[in-house]
Amino acid sequence: MPKMKTHSGAKKRFKKSATGKIRGRHAFSSHILEKKSPKKKRNLARPAQIAKVDVPNVRKLLGGGK
């Protein structure tokens, strides 16, 4: 059997942390930033942890196995 290819879109959007958690960008961080507070924008700039229900799908797309 041929190897599974990593999903090109997923590899650009998600990273695996050293402990194995999946990190990605926050939602609501790209436009209409004028009305958001500086504190909110700072927090949105940091990577977000992906929701538990989405982790298996993202791992599969990244070629993480189980």
N, C-alpha and C positions, 0 to 999 in steps of 0.2 A: 504494500500500500504506500502511496506517496504521503509525504509529511503534510500536516495541516499548515496552511499559511497564516501568518499573523494578519489580522484585519488592519488595512492601512489607515482607515479613519480612527480606529481605536488606539493605535500606537501613537498617534499624534495628540490624542486627547487625555489619555490616562497613563499614569506611572505607578509602578509598584514600589512601595516604601521598603526600607530595609527589613521591617518586621513582617512584610507580606501584605500589608493593607493596600487597598487601591485608592489612589488620590486622583482628583480631577478638578476642573474649574468650578467655581460657584456660579449659580444662575444669577441673573439680574445685575451683572457686572460690566456690561459692554456699552450701554447707552442710557440716555436720560439720567445722567449722573449729577446734574446740577442740583436737583432737589434732595439728593441723598447726602447724609451727613458725612463729614470726613472720617469719622470713626467707622461707620458702616462700610464705606468704600475701602478703607484699610483692611477690614476683616474679610471683605469679598476678594481682595487681591491674593490672600493666602489660599493654598490648595484646600479643597473640601474633601472630606472622606465620603466615598460613595455609599449609598444606602445598602443595607444588608441584603435586601431582595435583589438588587441589581448586580451584586458582586459575582455570583456564578456566571452570569452572561458575559460580563466584562472579562473575567478570567479566561473564558472560552475563546473570546475574540483575540485576546492577547497571547493565546497559546500557552496558558498556564497549567493545563491539565486539569486536575481535580480542584 
